[in-house]
Amino acid sequence: MKPSSLNPFDDFRALLQTLPAADFIAQTEAGNQQKKLAGIGRTTGRLGDIAVWYAGWRGQPKPLVTRPLVAVFAGNHGVVEENISILPQDATRQMVDNFAAGGAVVNQVCITHDLGLKIYDLALDYPTMDIAKDAAMDERGCAATMAFGMEAIAGGTDLLCLGDMGVGNSTVAAAVALALFGGEVEDWLDTADPYFSRKAEVIRAALALHQDHLQDPFEVLRRLGGREFAAIAGAILAARMEKIPVILDGFVTTAAAAILFKLHPLALEHCIAGHASAEAGQRKLLEKLEKKPLLDLGSQLNGGVGAALAAGLVKAAVLANAQSVPFEQAVAQGATVQ
């Protein structure tokens, strides 16, 4: 998709007005299957909920996950110049190289659960502008990055797991969350972080600078976000148009998803939260989005690890729905054999 209208975001606004819904019949049939699997008076709980959710978006009562993909978007941020991180900006490149070499945690999780993995370098040599002094991106650049993110599904997938990488992007996520949902800076940052005071100061400066433009979530994205935020938002939207279920990773992916949520309250129905990270800001954001995470491991790992771990659970739930023998039938078969 290429932005073509006078306002680069208008094409995305139009898509948000034509969001497809889940298949009610497939959901109902999958729900009936879950009741049969559990047996009378029993429930399959969240395992069944996952299966029903997936079936509805794939439009089949007993689908299978055959082409799962973890897509990790990496971007650099000019705000790192404000001394908000212990890591230098070059660390983003080093981590991307580690992904490519197969040495990251997410590589091993993908191998374990048989997941595809793609890493996207979003112009790492050209960081976005410092949000405390300027808009992170111009309109066309932001829209073009969203369009690029939409290409994540181009090779075909039936489960999209989204992750991120970028030094300083948790500070950017906090700024985005504060702009979208309000509150205090302390609500969105870890107050025990040794860089907390500096991060809070920078976020306050950024919101003061851009305050006259933050009523529009797209303006929040381009002024306070980053390229990985824009690409993730684009990928989520593209997945929705193709009815591809999505698993969100940590704070950054959740903040990117929140942009779409603020634009349309039903925009994230095809998304689930893979895990609750150790960052308090992400947990608060999940409450705002009414997303209950599948996993809570107290992990501070990013780079798609939580989403990839959750994908294993989703695959298991979907396979159980498709191939398990209903409780009453299994009991009857056992009685026949005896």
VMD Tcl script that draws the C-alpha trace (Angstrom):
set ca {
  {0.00 0.00 0.00}
  {1.31 3.46 -0.89}
  {-0.11 6.59 0.72}
  {-1.75 8.47 -2.14}
  {-4.06 11.11 -0.70}
  {-3.31 14.71 0.22}
  {-2.93 13.74 3.88}
  {-0.62 10.71 4.05}
  {-2.66 9.17 6.86}
  {-6.03 9.33 5.10}
  {-5.59 5.93 3.47}
  {-5.11 4.35 6.88}
  {-8.11 6.21 8.29}
  {-10.18 4.77 5.45}
  {-9.02 1.23 6.21}
  {-9.98 1.67 9.85}
  {-13.55 2.32 8.72}
  {-13.73 -1.00 6.85}
  {-12.35 -3.41 9.45}
  {-13.49 -7.00 8.88}
  {-15.04 -8.85 11.81}
  {-14.41 -12.35 13.09}
  {-16.51 -15.18 11.66}
  {-19.34 -15.73 14.14}
  {-20.28 -19.17 12.80}
  {-16.70 -20.44 13.06}
  {-16.46 -19.08 16.58}
  {-19.72 -20.74 17.59}
  {-18.70 -24.11 16.18}
  {-15.28 -23.89 17.82}
  {-16.99 -22.99 21.10}
  {-19.22 -26.04 20.83}
  {-16.14 -28.17 20.18}
  {-14.54 -26.82 23.36}
  {-17.61 -27.78 25.40}
  {-17.38 -31.31 24.00}
  {-13.67 -31.53 24.77}
  {-14.14 -30.44 28.36}
  {-17.09 -32.68 29.16}
  {-20.26 -31.94 31.10}
  {-19.82 -29.33 33.81}
  {-16.18 -28.67 32.90}
  {-14.36 -25.99 30.92}
  {-11.20 -25.70 28.84}
  {-10.68 -22.18 30.22}
  {-8.32 -19.81 28.43}
  {-7.01 -22.67 26.29}
  {-10.47 -22.88 24.78}
  {-10.79 -19.12 24.55}
  {-7.62 -18.99 22.46}
  {-8.91 -21.69 20.13}
  {-12.25 -19.93 19.65}
  {-10.55 -16.57 19.06}
  {-8.23 -18.06 16.46}
  {-11.02 -19.99 14.71}
  {-13.12 -16.85 14.40}
  {-10.40 -14.88 12.69}
  {-9.40 -17.69 10.36}
  {-13.05 -18.37 9.49}
  {-12.84 -22.10 10.19}
  {-14.14 -24.09 13.18}
  {-11.01 -26.29 13.28}
  {-8.13 -24.39 11.66}
  {-4.44 -25.21 12.08}
  {-1.49 -22.87 12.52}
  {0.82 -23.75 9.64}
  {2.79 -20.58 8.88}
  {3.44 -18.66 12.10}
  {5.80 -15.69 11.84}
  {7.68 -13.58 14.34}
  {8.40 -10.14 12.87}
  {10.82 -7.93 14.82}
  {11.11 -4.28 13.79}
  {14.25 -2.39 14.81}
  {14.58 1.39 14.91}
  {16.87 4.02 16.40}
  {15.78 7.16 18.23}
  {17.26 10.62 18.34}
  {16.04 11.02 21.91}
  {18.88 8.72 23.02}
  {21.06 11.83 22.72}
  {19.30 13.08 25.87}
  {21.18 10.56 28.05}
  {18.17 8.36 28.81}
  {19.79 4.95 28.42}
  {22.78 3.08 29.73}
  {23.20 1.55 26.27}
  {24.67 3.44 23.32}
  {22.63 3.75 20.15}
  {24.98 1.31 18.40}
  {23.61 -1.46 20.60}
  {20.51 -1.65 18.39}
  {22.67 -2.60 15.42}
  {24.59 -5.10 17.51}
  {21.39 -6.80 18.62}
  {20.08 -6.94 15.06}
  {23.35 -8.56 13.99}
  {22.92 -11.07 16.81}
  {19.42 -11.90 15.54}
  {20.83 -12.44 12.07}
  {23.54 -14.73 13.46}
  {20.96 -16.82 15.34}
  {22.33 -15.92 18.76}
  {19.38 -14.13 20.37}
  {16.86 -15.64 22.78}
  {14.07 -15.19 20.25}
  {16.00 -17.33 17.76}
  {15.95 -20.25 20.17}
  {12.27 -19.82 21.03}
  {11.41 -19.76 17.32}
  {13.34 -22.99 16.80}
  {11.56 -24.59 19.76}
  {8.08 -23.71 18.51}
  {8.79 -23.96 14.77}
  {8.16 -20.29 14.06}
  {9.41 -18.25 11.14}
  {11.49 -15.18 12.02}
  {12.08 -11.94 10.13}
  {14.08 -8.97 11.35}
  {13.47 -5.55 9.82}
  {16.20 -2.87 9.91}
  {14.32 0.42 9.80}
  {17.10 2.78 8.68}
  {19.16 2.24 11.83}
  {21.90 4.52 10.54}
  {19.41 7.40 10.43}
  {17.75 7.78 13.86}
  {14.48 9.64 14.20}
  {14.60 13.20 15.49}
  {14.87 13.94 19.21}
  {11.23 14.12 20.37}
  {12.12 16.68 23.04}
  {13.21 19.09 20.30}
  {11.29 18.13 17.16}
  {8.79 15.68 15.71}
  {10.28 12.19 15.45}
  {9.14 11.84 11.82}
  {7.41 13.89 9.17}
  {3.98 12.80 7.97}
  {5.11 11.16 4.75}
  {7.98 9.33 6.39}
  {5.72 7.98 9.12}
  {3.03 6.90 6.66}
  {5.61 5.27 4.41}
  {6.98 3.31 7.38}
  {3.47 2.15 8.25}
  {3.07 0.98 4.67}
  {6.39 -0.84 4.91}
  {5.20 -2.57 8.07}
  {2.12 -3.78 6.22}
  {4.41 -5.81 4.00}
  {5.27 -8.08 6.93}
  {2.39 -10.36 5.92}
  {3.28 -10.32 2.21}
  {4.94 -13.74 2.26}
  {1.88 -15.32 3.82}
  {1.28 -16.15 7.48}
  {-1.59 -17.36 9.64}
  {-0.25 -16.10 12.99}
  {1.74 -12.87 13.25}
  {3.86 -12.31 16.36}
  {5.19 -8.77 16.65}
  {8.33 -7.63 18.45}
  {10.69 -4.68 18.52}
  {14.27 -3.64 19.10}
  {15.61 -0.15 19.69}
  {17.70 1.54 22.35}
  {15.54 4.13 24.11}
  {12.23 2.89 22.77}
  {10.72 2.18 26.19}
  {11.03 5.91 26.91}
  {9.31 6.59 23.61}
  {6.58 4.06 24.50}
  {5.99 5.85 27.80}
  {5.68 9.18 25.98}
  {3.17 7.68 23.53}
  {1.14 6.06 26.32}
  {1.04 9.30 28.32}
  {-0.09 11.25 25.27}
  {-2.83 8.74 24.47}
  {-4.19 7.98 27.94}
  {-2.98 10.77 30.20}
  {-2.01 10.41 33.83}
  {1.42 11.16 35.22}
  {4.83 10.29 33.86}
  {5.30 8.02 36.87}
  {2.38 5.89 35.67}
  {4.29 4.85 32.57}
  {7.91 4.65 33.73}
  {9.73 2.41 36.17}
  {10.49 4.75 39.06}
  {13.31 2.43 40.20}
  {15.13 2.95 36.91}
  {18.39 4.86 37.56}
  {17.55 6.97 34.51}
  {14.00 7.67 35.69}
  {14.48 11.36 36.46}
  {16.12 12.06 33.13}
  {13.50 10.09 31.21}
  {10.67 11.86 33.01}
  {12.19 15.26 32.27}
  {12.58 14.44 28.60}
  {9.03 13.08 28.27}
  {7.56 16.15 29.92}
  {9.54 18.36 27.55}
  {8.35 16.34 24.54}
  {4.68 16.53 25.51}
  {4.95 20.24 26.21}
  {6.53 20.81 22.80}
  {3.89 18.83 20.89}
  {0.85 19.42 23.13}
  {-1.16 21.32 20.52}
  {-1.10 18.35 18.10}
  {-1.68 15.30 20.28}
  {-5.46 15.00 19.91}
  {-4.87 12.96 16.74}
  {-3.32 9.51 17.43}
  {-1.50 9.65 14.09}
  {0.17 12.85 15.24}
  {1.12 11.13 18.48}
  {2.71 8.38 16.41}
  {4.73 10.61 14.13}
  {5.72 13.22 16.73}
  {6.49 10.98 19.72}
  {6.88 7.50 18.24}
  {9.53 5.89 16.11}
  {9.89 3.87 12.97}
  {9.35 0.53 14.71}
  {6.13 1.92 16.25}
  {4.86 2.98 12.81}
  {5.83 -0.32 11.19}
  {4.17 -2.35 13.95}
  {0.97 -0.31 13.64}
  {1.01 -0.93 9.90}
  {1.56 -4.66 10.37}
  {-1.34 -4.90 12.83}
  {-3.65 -3.09 10.43}
  {-2.60 -5.22 7.45}
  {-3.14 -8.38 9.48}
  {-6.63 -7.23 10.41}
  {-7.58 -6.63 6.78}
  {-6.50 -10.21 5.98}
  {-8.02 -11.63 9.20}
  {-4.66 -12.85 10.49}
  {-4.49 -13.26 14.29}
  {-1.77 -11.21 15.99}
  {0.24 -11.70 19.19}
  {1.66 -8.54 20.75}
  {4.97 -8.62 22.60}
  {5.99 -6.03 25.20}
  {5.63 -2.34 26.02}
  {6.64 -1.00 22.62}
  {4.39 -3.25 20.53}
  {1.52 -2.59 22.93}
  {2.06 1.18 22.66}
  {2.11 0.94 18.86}
  {-1.13 -1.07 18.97}
  {-2.65 1.55 21.27}
  {-2.41 4.10 18.45}
  {-4.89 2.02 16.45}
  {-7.06 1.43 19.50}
  {-7.43 5.17 20.01}
  {-8.33 5.58 16.34}
  {-10.94 2.80 16.45}
  {-11.98 0.96 19.65}
  {-12.42 -2.36 17.79}
  {-9.13 -2.20 15.89}
  {-7.37 -4.74 18.12}
  {-10.00 -7.49 18.31}
  {-7.72 -9.78 16.29}
  {-4.83 -9.20 18.74}
  {-3.91 -10.87 22.00}
  {-1.21 -9.89 24.47}
  {1.54 -12.49 24.52}
  {2.94 -11.63 27.93}
  {3.08 -9.06 30.70}
  {6.58 -7.67 30.84}
  {8.24 -6.48 34.03}
  {7.60 -2.89 32.90}
  {4.75 -1.36 34.88}
  {3.86 0.86 31.94}
  {3.02 -2.10 29.76}
  {0.82 -3.66 32.41}
  {-1.11 -0.41 32.79}
  {-1.41 -0.13 29.02}
  {-2.81 -3.65 28.77}
  {-5.49 -2.64 31.27}
  {-6.41 0.32 29.08}
  {-6.65 -1.96 26.05}
  {-8.55 -4.61 28.06}
  {-6.03 -7.27 27.08}
  {-5.22 -10.04 29.54}
  {-1.75 -11.44 28.78}
  {-1.32 -15.14 28.12}
  {1.95 -15.33 30.06}
  {3.41 -13.48 33.04}
  {7.03 -14.52 33.50}
  {8.40 -11.32 35.03}
  {10.68 -11.01 32.02}
  {12.36 -7.85 30.77}
  {13.36 -9.51 27.50}
  {12.10 -7.83 24.36}
  {12.76 -8.56 20.71}
  {9.63 -10.67 20.29}
  {10.53 -13.26 22.96}
  {7.25 -13.01 24.87}
  {5.14 -13.14 21.71}
  {7.11 -16.13 20.43}
  {6.66 -18.00 23.71}
  {2.93 -17.26 23.62}
  {2.78 -18.54 20.05}
  {3.65 -22.00 21.34}
  {0.60 -21.86 23.60}
  {-1.61 -20.63 20.76}
  {-0.40 -23.41 18.47}
  {-1.14 -26.00 21.15}
  {-4.62 -24.62 21.82}
  {-5.48 -24.56 18.13}
  {-4.18 -28.08 17.54}
  {-6.08 -29.40 20.55}
  {-9.29 -27.85 19.20}
  {-8.77 -29.40 15.77}
  {-7.61 -32.90 16.61}
  {-8.60 -33.88 20.15}
  {-11.39 -36.40 20.70}
  {-14.40 -35.03 22.65}
  {-14.60 -36.15 26.29}
  {-17.83 -38.16 25.99}
  {-16.62 -39.86 22.82}
  {-13.30 -40.76 24.43}
  {-15.10 -42.22 27.45}
  {-17.44 -44.20 25.20}
  {-14.52 -45.55 23.19}
  {-12.76 -46.57 26.38}
  {-15.84 -48.39 27.61}
  {-16.11 -50.22 24.27}
  {-12.49 -51.33 24.41}
  {-12.89 -52.63 27.96}
}
mol new
graphics top color blue
foreach p $ca { graphics top sphere $p radius 0.5 }
foreach p [lrange $ca 0 end-1] q [lrange $ca 1 end] { graphics top cylinder $p $q radius 0.2 }
display resetview
